[in-house]
Amino acid sequence: MARIVLADDGIEFDGATPQKRPLGGAESSVVFLVQELAKRGHDVHVRNKCAAPVRHEGVDWAPIEIADRNLSLPEDTDLYIANRGDKLLTLMPKARRTVFWIHNPARYLLKWRYLSKLWRKRPVIVFIGAYHATTYPWWAPDGGRVVIPYGIPEVIHGDAVAADAPPPRAIFTSNPLRSLDWLLKVWAERVRPRVPGAELHLFTGAATYGTVGEAKAREMLAVLEEARKAAAHGVVVRAPVPKAQLAEELRASRVMLYRGDLNETFCLAVGEAQAMGVPAVVQRLGSVVERVIDGETGIVADDDDAFAEAAISLLTDDALWRRHHTAALDKQRAWGWPEAAAAFEGLIP
């Protein structure tokens, strides 16, 4: 058994949060990873902005306040995972190995406050995908570079091939600032006129992103207001939902529509849809091409026309939908949090 410590200085959450409310991909990934590491017999501690100390699913959670030096960190550890923030990198000098787990495009690491600590500490940097790894230049400092994709939580894994194709209902579950305005235009002008009665359900909003979402709430609300105006085109604005409910909403959906984004380093939204057997239509932007097997579990479209045609085909052609649905269930559920945790376990010296 190893002692593992993960530190995060982002938004407030703890191990029970995913059951209570929506949670962003990076934060929910922290929860799923540490719980899986605890299941594997390790002594796991999380120090973050949680409201109060709590022990949940075998993981010890306690608040951290770096500015006040209220760290409550163990004296030493076998594996220390500093999650995203540069101020975390040097908090455990006695750790046998320090890992820097990042989630956004790595260009932000080229600021001096990061580079200075990365040169000095030389942590292993964990990227969440092949595209993500390309965003950190070859000359920048590290103590090794490893790609460990997010796992898909067990609650999101589809269990069986559907007996019947769902009605023509598309779903979008990503950040509204990631091309939702573009999707609304394509849907209203190119897709819905050829599939009367089709609906586009939007499970999106600021609530998923905590204080980060609050900072961009006005921009998000502007996009969502445009979405509400598109009700006549079958657009249905919903709120973000916890994972268990999201699984049911995905099961009732026929296709995931998401353009992609150059800042998308993994795209858990598409990964979750694929694991539930929902075909996806995306474009060649960012990491989304890593989530879809083109022509088998969805379509990677080269332009807007191809995107619209693929969406129409999957919404209307039951045989085509079933082939993609079956392939997604067969091929897109193999990597979960047990596999991701085993990869992190391999970093223990």
Secondary structure as the mmCIF struct_conf table of DSSP 4:
data_model
#
loop_
_struct_conf.conf_type_id
_struct_conf.id
_struct_conf.beg_label_comp_id
_struct_conf.beg_label_asym_id
_struct_conf.beg_label_seq_id
_struct_conf.end_label_comp_id
_struct_conf.end_label_asym_id
_struct_conf.end_label_seq_id
STRN STRN1 ARG A 3 ASP A 8
BEND BEND1 GLY A 10 ILE A 11
TURN_TY1_P TURN_TY1_P1 GLY A 15 ALA A 16
HELX_RH_AL_P HELX_RH_AL_P1 THR A 17 LYS A 20
BEND BEND2 ARG A 21 ARG A 21
HELX_RH_AL_P HELX_RH_AL_P2 GLY A 25 LYS A 39
TURN_TY1_P TURN_TY1_P2 ARG A 40 GLY A 41
STRN STRN2 ASP A 43 ASN A 48
BEND BEND3 LYS A 49 LYS A 49
BEND BEND4 ALA A 51 ALA A 52
STRN STRN3 VAL A 54 HIS A 56
TURN_TY1_P TURN_TY1_P3 GLU A 57 GLY A 58
STRN STRN4 VAL A 59 PRO A 63
STRN STRN5 GLU A 65 GLU A 65
TURN_TY1_P TURN_TY1_P4 ILE A 66 ARG A 69
STRN STRN6 ASN A 70 ASN A 70
BEND BEND5 GLU A 75 GLU A 75
BEND BEND6 ASP A 78 ASP A 78
STRN STRN7 LEU A 79 ASN A 83
BEND BEND7 ARG A 84 ARG A 84
HELX_RH_3T_P HELX_RH_3T_P1 ASP A 86 LEU A 88
TURN_TY1_P TURN_TY1_P5 LEU A 89 THR A 90
BEND BEND8 LEU A 91 LEU A 91
TURN_TY1_P TURN_TY1_P6 PRO A 93 LYS A 94
BEND BEND9 ARG A 96 ARG A 96
STRN STRN8 ARG A 97 TRP A 101
BEND BEND10 ASN A 104 ASN A 104
HELX_RH_3T_P HELX_RH_3T_P2 ALA A 106 LEU A 110
BEND BEND11 LYS A 111 LYS A 111
HELX_RH_AL_P HELX_RH_AL_P3 TRP A 112 LYS A 121
HELX_LH_PP_P HELX_LH_PP_P1 PRO A 123 PRO A 123
STRN STRN9 VAL A 124 PHE A 127
BEND BEND12 ILE A 128 GLY A 129
HELX_RH_AL_P HELX_RH_AL_P4 ALA A 130 ALA A 133
TURN_TY1_P TURN_TY1_P7 THR A 134 THR A 135
BEND BEND13 TYR A 136 TYR A 136
TURN_TY1_P TURN_TY1_P8 TRP A 138 TRP A 139
BEND BEND14 ALA A 140 ALA A 140
BEND BEND15 GLY A 143 GLY A 143
STRN STRN10 ARG A 145 VAL A 147
HELX_LH_PP_P HELX_LH_PP_P2 PRO A 149 GLY A 151
STRN STRN11 ILE A 152 ILE A 152
HELX_LH_PP_P HELX_LH_PP_P3 PRO A 153 PRO A 153
HELX_RH_3T_P HELX_RH_3T_P3 GLU A 154 ILE A 156
BEND BEND16 HIS A 157 HIS A 157
BEND BEND17 ALA A 160 ALA A 160
BEND BEND18 ALA A 163 ASP A 164
HELX_LH_PP_P HELX_LH_PP_P4 ALA A 165 PRO A 167
BEND BEND19 PRO A 168 PRO A 168
STRN STRN12 ARG A 169 PHE A 172
BEND BEND20 SER A 174 SER A 174
TURN_TY1_P TURN_TY1_P9 PRO A 176 SER A 179
HELX_RH_AL_P HELX_RH_AL_P5 LEU A 180 VAL A 186
HELX_RH_PI_P HELX_RH_PI_P1 TRP A 187 VAL A 191
HELX_RH_3T_P HELX_RH_3T_P4 ARG A 192 ARG A 194
BEND BEND21 VAL A 195 VAL A 195
TURN_TY1_P TURN_TY1_P10 PRO A 196 GLY A 197
STRN STRN13 GLU A 199 PHE A 203
HELX_RH_3T_P HELX_RH_3T_P5 ALA A 206 TYR A 209
HELX_RH_AL_P HELX_RH_AL_P6 GLY A 210 ALA A 215
TURN_TY1_P TURN_TY1_P11 LYS A 216 LYS A 216
HELX_RH_AL_P HELX_RH_AL_P7 ALA A 217 LYS A 229
TURN_TY1_P TURN_TY1_P12 ALA A 230 ALA A 230
HELX_RH_3T_P HELX_RH_3T_P6 ALA A 231 HIS A 233
TURN_TY1_P TURN_TY1_P13 GLY A 234 GLY A 234
STRN STRN14 VAL A 235 ARG A 238
HELX_RH_AL_P HELX_RH_AL_P8 LYS A 243 ARG A 251
TURN_TY1_P TURN_TY1_P14 ALA A 252 ALA A 252
BEND BEND22 ARG A 254 ARG A 254
STRN STRN15 VAL A 255 LEU A 257
TURN_TY1_P TURN_TY1_P15 LEU A 262 ASN A 263
BEND BEND23 THR A 265 PHE A 266
HELX_RH_AL_P HELX_RH_AL_P9 LEU A 268 ALA A 275
TURN_TY1_P TURN_TY1_P16 MET A 276 GLY A 277
STRN STRN16 ALA A 280 GLN A 283
BEND BEND24 ARG A 284 LEU A 285
TURN_TY1_P TURN_TY1_P17 GLY A 286 SER A 287
HELX_RH_AL_P HELX_RH_AL_P10 VAL A 288 ARG A 291
STRN STRN17 ASP A 294 ASP A 294
TURN_TY1_P TURN_TY1_P18 GLY A 295 THR A 297
STRN STRN18 GLY A 298 ALA A 301
BEND BEND25 ASP A 302 ASP A 303
HELX_RH_AL_P HELX_RH_AL_P11 ASP A 304 THR A 316
HELX_RH_AL_P HELX_RH_AL_P12 ASP A 318 LYS A 331
BEND BEND26 GLN A 332 ALA A 334
STRN STRN19 GLY A 336 GLY A 336
HELX_RH_AL_P HELX_RH_AL_P13 TRP A 337 GLU A 345
TURN_TY1_P TURN_TY1_P19 GLY A 346 LEU A 347
#
